[in-house]
Amino acid sequence: MTKLFGGDKTSAYEAASKAQQIAFAPAFFQAIIVLRDKGVLAYLNENDEGKSEMEIAKSCSLNDYAARILLEAGEQAGVLIFAEGRYYLSKTGFMLISDETARRNMSFINDVCYQGLFFLGESIDKEKPVGLEVFGEWDTIYEGLSQYDGGSKLPENVKNSWFEFTHYYSDAAFNEALKIIFLDNSAKKILDVGGNTGRFAIKCAQYNKDAKVTILDKEGLLNVAKENARNAGLIDRIDGFALDLIDHSKEFPTNYDAVWMSQFLDCFPPNDIVELLKRGRKALAEGGYLYIMEPFVDTQQHPQAKYALVGTSLYFTAMANGTSRMYRCGEMIEYAKAAGLELVEQFDGVGAFQTILKLESRSS
């Protein structure tokens, strides 16, 4: 009986080629990282006329052996083009060093995820981020990120790549997000749940001179956020409230016009999301709104964005906490309903990747 393969029309040759690409993908990824870090990609980007293997080796401080294996790997991966004895940077290679999304994603995978992803299977079996052990003994990566007051913390390059990655996707959406929050100018008192180092709180206070923002997060991160607010001259309108966010017996401070959760809920499994949203709902003042901003898998405009988000779910499994992932929009709306919230409006394509859900407390 002929296998149908779900109606897949890929030829056997194409399927075999794809299988080989997957089999050797980790090796080629590391080769491209070295080509980037040794300056080969940048050198060829500056020389459109192409360069010989010998010229590349000399300019990038590579011996003959290293130049040969790296350049051949780059060609096979489609990052370089070899023609008439010269190597050229391909369009894909150009994107890896010039496209901000590709650059940050690649550094994030290499610095934060690569070593730990070897333990993906074990992480799935144990429902904990076993891969995180390559950096330290924490239950979640957030503990390693929040150790600003002494104690064990993530290596500096890992921490930097993590913040560059997460800030890139949120920062690009903040200006549009602020217009949504302050649409009718009624939000004066805002609770920023999981506010991290205070980037959104600062933007918020700068955007609206009457707004006061309370950041809810771990004490170590709050100290950094307060220092950032002080440096921005906004410490009089930005304060912090230290709280273990997953201790659901601890209520959030109350009477806020807006509760803001940006790229926050994807850090938790569904049961925690519902409990966090319940606590967020109770923090609202009469007529207030709760806002969720997330890059949902099913609201992306381009397939490569969805590809990156699905890959990010694997990071959550092996490195972050072992139980969360990137969610679909419909799932998050259902979690909100379970928490006593109802959708008022949905804004897609905010900052290219984000969706904002505007929610209110459901009438009983």
N, C-alpha and C positions, 0 to 999 in steps of 0.2 A: 504494500500500500504506500503510495506517495505521500510524504509528509507535506503539510500545507503551510507550516510556519506562520500561521495567522495572516496569510495573504501577502507575505513579504515578497516583493518582486526583485529584490537584490540578486544579482547573478552570483553563482558560486565563487567566481574569481574575486568579485568585489567583497563578498563576505569573508573569504580567506584573508584578503589583504587587510580588512578591518580588524580581524582577529589578531593578526601579527602586530598591528599598530597598538592594540590594547595590551598585548603581551609584553611589549618592550617600552610602553609609555613611561614608566618611572625612570628608565635609563635615559631616554631622550630628554625628558624634562630636566634632569640634572645636567645633562650636557648643555642644554640651552641656558640654564642658570649660569654655568661656567662661562659660556660665550658672552653672556651679558656682563658678568662681573669682571672678566678679563678685558673688557672694552672692545671685543671684536665687533659686536653689533653696532656700537656707536661709531667705530672706525669706518666700517663699511657704509654707514649712513652718511658719513662726511665725504665719502669717495664714490660718487655715482658711477664713475668709469670702471669700477671694479678693481680688485687687487689680487695678486698672485698669492699662493700659499706662503711663499718665502717672505713677501712683503708684510703679510698679516702676522706671521710669526715674529718678525723683527719688531714691528710697531707695537705688538701686544705682549712682548716678553714671553713668548712661548717657544719651547724647543720644537724640533721638527716632528717628533713623535706626537706631542700634544696637539700641535696645529693640525696634523693629518686626521687624528681620530675625532677631534672636535668639529672640524670643518665638514668632514664627511657626515657626521651625525646631524649637523645643522642643515645640510642639503637634504638628507633623507627625511628630516622632520618638516621640510618645507619652509624653513626659516631663512635659508640661504639658497642662492641659485649658482650653479657652476656651469660656465660656458667659455669655451676656447681658452682654457687655462686660467681663468679668473673667477673669483667669487664675488657675488653681488648680494646685497640685502634684498630679500623678497618683501612683498607687501605685508605678509604675515609678520616677518621679522621687524619691519618698521612699526607695526602696531604694538608689538611687545615692548618697545622702548618709548613710543610716543603717545599711545593711547592710555589715558590716566586709569581707566577701568582695568585694562589688561595688566598694566604695570603693578597696581596695588593688589590685584587678585593673585598675581604670580608671586609677589613677595610674601603675601599672607600664607599661601599654600606652602611655600618653601620654608619660611621661618617659623611659622606657628604650627602647621599641620603635618608636614611631610614625615618626620620621624614617628610621630604618634599614630599616624594612619595605619602603620603596620599592625597595630593592635585593634583594628576595627572589629574584627570577628569576636575577639575576646570582650571588647566593650559591649557589643550587642548581647553576648551571652550573659554577662554580669550586670548589664544595665547600669554601667558606670563608665566614666571616661578613663579607661585603663591607659590610653596613649599619653595622657597628661603626666604620667609618671616619668617620662623622659626629661621633664623639667623640674618636678618637685612632688612633694607629698601633700596634695590638696584634694578635697572632694570635688571641687569645680575649678575651672580656670579663673573665675572671678575672684577667688580668694588670692590667687597669685597676682592678679592685676591690682588688687586693692591694698597690698602690703606697702603702704607708703610711710609707715611709722616704725620701721624696723621689722625684723623677722624675714623669713624666706620670701622671695618674690621671683617673678619670671625674669629670665635674662633680658637685658635692655633691648637687644635687637628684636626679640620676640614680642615684647611689650609694645615697642614702637610700631612694628608691622601690624599688630592687632588693632591699635588705636587708629592708625592710618586707614586701615580697611573699614572699620566700622564708622569712623567719622566721615569718610568720603561719601558713603551712601546716605548718611543722614544730613550732613551739612548742605548738600546740593538742594535739599528739599525745604530747608528751614524758611527761606524767604517766602515761598508760596504757602507754607504751613501757617506762618504768622498772619498772613492775610485772611486765612480761613478762621483762625481762632479769634481774631479781633474784627471780624466782619461787621458786627453791630456795635463794637466798642464797649461791650458789656462785661468783658472778662477783665477784672481788676486784680483778682486774687487767684493765683495759679499754683497747682501742686504738680511738680515735675517728678514723676515716679521713676526711679532708676535713672536719676539725672546725671550720673557719672561725674565728669570733671567740670560740669557747669556750662558747657558750650551753648546748649539751647536756652538755659536760664538767662545767660548774658545777652544773647540775641533778642530774647523776649523783652528784657528790661530796656534794651537800647531801642527797640521798635516802638514800644509804648511807654511813655514817661510816667504813666499812672500805675503801671503794672507792678505788682509785688509777687515774687516767686519763691516758693519753698521747695527745696530739693530734698527728695527722700532717697537715701542710699546708705551704703556702708560708711562707717565713720572715717576710714582712711581716705576714701574717695571724696567725702564731704569736705575734709580738710583741704584737699587740692582745689575743689570747687570754690570754697570760700576765699582761698588765696587768689584764684583767678578772678573772682568777682571784685575783690579788693583792688587788684591791679587795674581792673577796668573802671574803677571808681563807682561801683554799683553795690557795694556791700550793705548800704542802707536799705536796698530794695530786694536783696537776695539773701535768704537764710537757709539753714539746713536742719533736717530732722533725721537723726541716726536711727536706723531700724533694720532688723533682720527681716527682709522682705518675704521670705518664705515661712516665717513663723506666723501662721494665719490667726493665732490668738491675739496678736498685737494689731490694734486698729490704727488706721491712718489718721493723721490730724484732719479736722473737718472744716466745713463751711467755705469751700472753694468754688469759685465761679467756673473754673475749668480744671479738670484732671487730665494730665498729658502723659501718655505712655508711648515713647518713640523707640522703635527697634528694641523693645523690652520684653514683650510677651513671648517672642520666639525663643527666649532663653529658658522657657519652662514647659513642662508637659501639660496636657490639657486640664488635669484636675487642679493644678496650681494656678493655671490661667483663670479658671472660673473663680477660684477663691480670691485672687488678686483683683479681679474685676468687681467682685462683691464688695471688697474693702474700698475700692476706688469709687464705687457708686455711693457708698455711705459717706464718703468724704465730700460729696457735692452739696453745694448750697441749693436752695430752692431755685429752680430754673437753670441750674448749671448743666454743663455738658462734659462728657468724658470723651477724649479723643485718643484713638489708636492709630499710630503710623507704622506701617510695616510694608516691606517689599514682598507681597504675596506671590506665590508661585504662579497662580492662574490669572494675574492681572498685568503681566508683563507684555510690553508691546513687541519685543524682539525675542526670538528663540534662544539667542546666546545668553540673555539675562536669566531666562528660566533655567538654562543649563547650569549657570553659576550658582543659582539659588539651591538647586537640587544637590550640587556639590557641597554647598555650605551646610546642608543637613548632615552630611557625613562628618564634617568638623564637629558639629554639636555632639554627635555620637561618640567619637573617639577622643575628643579633646576638651569639650566644654563642660558637659554634665551627664552625658550618656542617655538622656531621656527626652530632649527637645528636638525641634526641627523647624524648618521654614514651612509655614502653613499656607493653606488655601484660604481665600477670602471668605468663602461660605462657611468654612469651619469656624473661623474667628467670630463671625456673626452669630453662629449657634452657641458658642461659648458665652458670648455677651448676653444672649437671651436667657441662658441658664443662670446668669448672674443677676437677672432682673433689669437688664438694659434693653432698649430697643433702638434700632437704627433710624437716625433722622436723615442723614445724607452720606453718600459715598463719593469720595474724590479720587479718581485714578490718575496715574501719570504725573504725580507730584514729584518734581525734581527728577523726572524720567523713570525712576524705579519704584517709587513709593505709592501706597494707597492710604488715604486717611478715612477712617470711619468716625463719623460724628454720632455720638450716642447720648441718650437721655434715660433717666430712671423711668422704668415702666410704671404706669399708674396701676395701683392695686385694685 
